[in-house]
């Protein structure tokens, strides 16, 4: 019996793409949570009114 596991030729590219998507979604979620926090409102509010 052969127990070899087929590995895609572009496995490295697939892993990089998956980790990039995961990282991007984690950053977007963190930014959203930060903006919803009281500190995020204070800082973004003061930046909007800055001139």
Secondary structure, DSSP 8 states (H G I E B T S, - for coil): --------TTHHHHHHHHHHHHHHHHHHHHHHHHHHSHHHHHHHHHHHT--
